[in-house]
Amino acid sequence: MFIKINPEKLIQKRGTRSRRQIVELSGGKISEMNLSHWEAGSWQPSLEKLKVLLKALDATVEEIADPVELSLA
């Protein structure tokens, strides 16, 4: 199964924290530009950045992403 970041869920999980605060919580491993694009739904994070994002947000994949089923028909 694949996942896709849900921008609304991501923004909700960030809450009142600024993008800058999330970047700081990530130890600078993600950028404000990354976060902005993920929240807009225009980019998806790499697995490495997803792990960093989840840790910075203290979140699970289920809290910020939706499953995507692929059809090979």
Secondary structure as GFF3:
##gff-version 3
##sequence-region A 1 73
A	DSSP	beta_strand	2	5	.	.	.	ID=ss1
A	DSSP	alpha_helix	7	14	.	.	.	ID=ss2
A	DSSP	alpha_helix	19	25	.	.	.	ID=ss3
A	DSSP	alpha_helix	32	40	.	.	.	ID=ss4
A	DSSP	alpha_helix	47	57	.	.	.	ID=ss5
A	DSSP	alpha_helix	61	64	.	.	.	ID=ss6
A	DSSP	beta_strand	65	68	.	.	.	ID=ss7
###
